């Protein structure tokens, strides 16, 4: 079960679990507090989120619009540069990061092979004149 409470500093809504005992809650603005489910003050100006995330209630069209609205070309370019940096400095990366990068590349390669295989199956039965492609 989750509790949604406005941040005392910036008034942004913070969603955090209350069934985990005392936890430290951090807001994006930098404000931190300890959420104690036994403290009745924490329930003031807050509401329960029993069904889960509010994002799951949004319609598909709203999700697509928010995706394109939040699409930031600078963030994409920075991620490409980060990936380039990781490849250039592969030997300097920690072992866990190296494994994750290798697994990502292998997964991408397998996905490309599957896509090529399905395209070959789909377009294998097409004929041009008397010849089968």
C-alpha positions in Angstrom: 0.0 0.0 0.0 1.3 3.5 -0.9 0.7 6.9 0.5 0.7 10.0 -1.6 1.7 13.1 0.3 2.8 16.6 -0.9 6.4 17.6 -0.3 6.5 20.2 2.5 9.1 22.1 0.6 8.0 22.2 -3.1 4.4 20.8 -2.8 5.2 18.1 -5.4 3.3 14.8 -4.8 5.5 12.1 -3.4 4.4 8.4 -3.5 6.0 6.0 -1.1 5.2 2.7 0.6 3.8 2.7 4.1 3.9 -1.0 4.7 7.7 -1.2 4.8 8.1 0.4 8.3 10.2 3.5 8.8 11.7 4.6 5.6 13.7 7.7 4.4 11.7 9.5 1.7 13.5 11.8 -0.8 11.9 14.4 -3.0 13.3 15.6 -6.3 13.8 19.1 -4.8 16.2 17.6 -2.2 13.9 17.6 0.8 14.2 14.4 3.0 12.1 13.1 5.8 11.5 9.9 7.7 8.1 8.3 7.0 6.9 6.4 10.0 3.6 4.7 9.5 2.9 4.8 13.3 3.1 8.6 13.3 -0.4 10.1 12.7 1.0 13.3 11.4 2.2 11.6 8.2 -1.5 11.0 7.2 -2.4 14.7 7.2 -2.9 16.2 3.7 -2.2 12.8 2.2 -4.2 10.1 0.5 -3.8 6.3 0.0 -3.0 4.8 -3.3 -4.4 1.3 -3.1 -4.6 0.4 -6.7 -1.1 1.2 -7.7 0.4 3.8 -10.0 -1.8 6.6 -11.4 0.1 6.2 -14.7 -1.6 2.9 -15.4 -5.0 4.6 -15.5 -4.0 6.9 -18.4 -5.2 6.2 -21.8 -2.9 5.1 -24.6 -3.3 8.3 -26.5 -2.2 10.3 -23.4 0.8 8.0 -23.0 1.9 8.6 -26.6 1.4 12.3 -26.3 3.4 12.4 -23.1 6.2 10.3 -24.7 6.6 12.8 -27.6 6.3 15.7 -25.2 9.0 14.4 -22.9 11.2 13.3 -25.8 14.3 15.4 -25.3 16.9 15.3 -28.1 19.7 16.5 -25.8 19.1 13.6 -23.5 19.2 11.2 -26.4 22.5 12.7 -27.7 24.0 12.5 -24.2 23.1 8.8 -23.9 24.7 8.2 -27.3 27.9 9.9 -26.1 27.8 7.9 -22.9 27.5 4.7 -24.9 30.4 5.8 -27.1 32.5 6.5 -23.9 31.7 3.1 -22.5 32.9 1.4 -25.7 36.1 3.5 -25.8 36.9 2.8 -22.2 35.6 -0.8 -22.0 38.7 -2.1 -20.2 38.3 0.6 -17.5 34.7 -0.3 -16.7 33.8 -2.4 -13.7 33.2 -6.1 -14.4 29.4 -5.8 -13.8 29.2 -2.9 -16.2 31.2 -4.8 -18.8 28.8 -7.8 -18.5 25.8 -5.6 -18.8 27.2 -4.0 -21.9 28.0 -7.3 -23.5 24.6 -8.7 -22.6 22.9 -5.7 -24.2 24.9 -6.1 -27.4 24.2 -9.9 -27.5 20.5 -9.2 -26.9 20.4 -6.6 -29.7 22.2 -9.0 -32.1 19.7 -11.8 -31.3 16.8 -9.4 -31.8 18.1 -8.3 -35.1 18.5 -12.0 -36.2 14.9 -12.7 -35.2 13.6 -9.7 -37.1 15.6 -10.7 -40.2 14.3 -14.3 -39.8 10.7 -13.2 -39.7 11.1 -10.9 -42.7 12.5 -13.8 -44.6 9.6 -16.0 -43.7 7.0 -13.3 -44.5 8.5 -12.4 -47.9 9.7 -15.8 -48.9 6.4 -16.8 -50.5 6.1 -13.8 -52.7 6.5 -14.4 -56.4 7.7 -12.2 -59.2 6.4 -13.5 -62.5 7.2 -17.2 -62.6 10.1 -17.0 -60.1 9.8 -17.5 -56.4 11.9 -15.1 -54.4 
